[in-house]
Amino acid sequence: MKRNAQSLSICVPGKGCINQCRFCVACMHTSTYKNQMDENLPFYDLYFEDYVKRMCFAKENDANIMMITGDIEPLQNRHFLQTLGLINNYVLPARGCGGFNWIELQTSGVLFDRNYARFLRNTVGVSVLSLSLASFDDKENADIQQMPKNLAINIEQVCATTKEYDFTLRLSVNMNQYLWESVGGTVEGIFEKAKSLGADQLTFRKLYTEGDNPQSKWINEHKVDDSVFDEIDRYVIENGKHLAVLPYGYHQYSVHGISVVVDKDCMNEQRAQKETSKYFVLRPDCKLYDGWQLEDVIF
């Protein structure tokens, strides 16, 4: 049976994330898959072939967006990103399945500068940069995402560099009390801040909890009340123009010239249609998953 998906999430391999976000889903459980995308392994050529096959499978099942993300900050592994760009630009077209033209990268902004921006545009082919924020205040944002002190980002500078290299800028705002208070506790304040930073797109993300762990405890202590999402929904409907219903059920609006989605199911636990996945996930073990749960191997 065909397994339709809107996008393919590429999980960038790495030994440990440079950040330790207090709300990080990846930190809630121990990953059990191996990194087979390591050129030093004896059977790397076989796993490389597996990786390519699964990218082709995703294309054949209607995934037209590649989202570069992972359990680490994706920018930590520049060599892998270069390999990914070569696969997409040369190997996939040679196999007849065609490369991904719509490529997004999810980042905290750590390690991002003008040189990296040029590399992402020219070598990897990234067109959308999705900046994950925990607060619009630089210090709070760095503290919550626990960025290394010498690498803590200036949000305004990251956004300016993103626009300088003509990426589409998406702000993924992880809704917690600190972010809400950093804009005065109003939905209008979030849109004003997003507009001032040059955002083209805005995703409101409801934080996900699972089990008894420090991340879930932090979220339960600092998450915004559900009434905040009611306010967001109301503001978007009253001030926006409806654009589309996405395959996994969310509504997309244009509000003040910004494309808006409210994501209340970041782990894809609910689906509008059983045949439709929000995304496939290709992990460094070279297996394809139907979402982020490790038991959901499909190929």
N, C-alpha and C positions, 0 to 999 in steps of 0.2 A: 504494500500500500504506500502511496506517495505521502511523504511527511512534509507538508508545507511549513515553511518558516519565513519570517520577514527578514531575519538577519543571521549572520554567523559571528559569534563572539570568539575572538582569538585570545586564549589565555596565555599571556607572555610568560615563559619560564624564568625562574629565578629562585635563589636559595632563601631569600628573606626580604621582606619589604623594607624600604628605607624609612617609611612612615609606620606608625602604629596607631591608626585611627581608632578612636575610642568607640566608634560604632561599626567597625569593620566586620562584615559578614564572614570573610575568609578566616578571621581569627576565632570564630565561634566553634570551629571544628578542625581537626587535624586532617590535612590532605593525605591521601594514601596512594596517589598515582605517582609513577616514575616520570622523570624527565628523559624522554627518548630523543629529543631534538638536540642532542649533544654530539658535535662532530668528533669527539674523542672516543665515542663508543664503537665497538667492533662492528655492529650491525646498523650503523647510522644510515647507510644507503637504503636499507630495507625500510626503516622507519620513516625516512624522508619520503619514500614512495607512498607509504601508508598515509602520511600527512597530506600529500598532494591529492590522493584519491578521495579523501574525506572533504577536502575543499571543493573538489569537483562535484561530489555528492550533494553538498549544500547548495551549490549553484543549480544543479538539476532539480532540486526541490524548492526552487523559487526564492532562495535567499539572495537578495540583491544588495545587501548592505554588509560590509565587514566592520565590526566594532572591535578595535584593539583594546584589550583590558587585561585583567588578571588578578591573581592573588598578591602580586607585587605592583609597585609603581611601574607601568610599562616602559617608561623612559630609562629605567635602570639597565635594560638589555638592548643596547643599540645594535649589537651584532645580529641578534635575532631579528630585529626590525628590518635590518638590511636584507637578511635572507628571505624574510616574508615578502618584501618588496620585489625581490628577484623572482620568487615563485609566482606572485600575482601578475607581474608584468610580462614574464617570458614563458614560464613553465605551463601555467594554466592555458594561455592562448594556444600553445603548441599542442596541448591535449585536445583542443577543440571545444572546451567548455567555457573559454573566455574568462578574463580576469574580472575582479570587482572594481567597478568605476567609482562607487560610493563607499569611501573609507572614512571611518570615524576613529578617534582616539580619546579614551577616557583617562584623564590625568588629574593629579592634585596640583600640577604646575611645578613641582619640585624638579630641578635639573633643566627646565625649559628656558631656553634663551634664543637669541637670534640665529645662532649657528644651528641649533637643534631644529628650529622652525624651518630653516632652509632644507635641512636633511629630510624632515617629515614630508614637506611639500614635493621635493624633487625626486627623492629616492623611494620613499614608501608610498607616496601618492595620497597622503591624508588630505581630506578637504574639510572635515568638520572636527574641531577641537572642543571636546566636552570637558569643561573645568568643574571639578567637584569641590563644592564649598560647604563648610560647616558654620561659617559666619562671614559677614561682610567686613568685619574688623580683622585686620591683618594678624594681630597678636592672638586673638581668640581662635581664629581659623588655624593658625600654626599650632597652638596649644592643643586643640581638640584632635587635630590630625597627627599630633606628636611628630612634627617634622624635625629633622636635625636642625639645631639652632643656626648653624652656618648656612643652611639651605632654605630657611623659611622664606616663603614667597611674599612679594608685594603684589597683591591682587590686581591693582590698577596697571602695573607694569606688564604682568603676564597677559592681561587682556589687550593692552596696547600693542604688544609684540604679535599677538594672535591676529589682530586686525591689520597690522603693518604688512604681514605676509598673506593677507587676504584669505585666511581661513574663515569658514562660517563658525561663529563663536556661540556655543551653547553653555549656559550656566546650569549645572545640576545642583540644585540647592537641597541639601540634606536637612529636612525640617526638624530643628531642635530649638530649645528655648533661647540659646545664645544667638542663633541666626535671626530668630524672630525679634528679639530685643535689639539686635544691631541695626534694625531699620525702623525702630520705634513701635514695633508690634502691630504693623498694619500691612495688608496686602499691597496697598498703594505704594508703601515704602519700598517693598521688594521690587516692584516694577520701575520705580524711579531710579533705584540703584542699578538695576540691570540695564536700563536705558543709558545711564551715564557711563557705564563700562563698555557700551557698544555691542551688547548682546543681540544676536539675531534670533536665538532660541532660548527657551527657559523651561526646564523640567523641575517640577516640584516633586520631591521624592520622600515618600513615607518610609521611615526607618524600620528595618526588619529585625525581629528578635527570634532567637531559637535557643532553648535550653537555659541552664544555669551557668553563666559565664560572665566575666567582667564587662564585656561589650553589651550584652543584653541588660545587665544591671544598669549600666550607664544610660542606655536608651530609655529604660523605664523611668529613670530619675529625671531625665532631661528632655524627653520627647514633648512635642507640642500636643495640646489637647485636640481631640478629634474635631472640635468645633472650629479650629483654625482651618482645617481642610474644608469645612462647610463654608467658611468665609471666602476661601480661595475659589471654590466652585461658583459661589454666588457672584464674586467679582468678575471672574472670567466670563461667565454667561452674560452678565449685564453690560460689560464693557468690550466684549470681544465679538468676532465674527467666526461662526463655525466653519471649519475648513473640511474636515473629514472624520470618519470613524476608522481608526486603525484596525488591522486584522485581529488584534488581541483585545479589542473592545474599548480602548480608550478614545476619548474625543480630543481632537486637535483644534485649537482656536488661534486666531490672530488677535492679539491684544496690544494696542498702542504700537503696532508695527513689529511685534515680537511673536514668533510662533510658540505656542504654549501647550504643554502636556502635563497632566497631573498623574504621577505614577504611584499608585497605592499598592502595587504588587511587584516589587522589584525582583523577587525571586521566581516570578512566573508560576505561582501556585494555582492561579485561576486562569482559565482560557475561555474566550468567547465561543470557540469551536474546538471540538476534540481533535480534529485533523490539523489544526493550526497551532504551531508553536510560536511564542514570541521570539525565540531565538534558539539556534543550535549553539553548542559550546564545543570548541575544539581545544582540547587540553594538550599539554606537552607529552602525555603518554601516547599521543597520536590516535586517540579514540574520540569519537563524536558523541556528545551527550545532548539529551533533550532537556536542556536547562542546567542549573548549577548543582543539582543533586548527583552525587557520585554513583548512585546505583542506576541512573537513567541512561545507560549506554545504549545507543541505537545502531552504531556501526564502528 
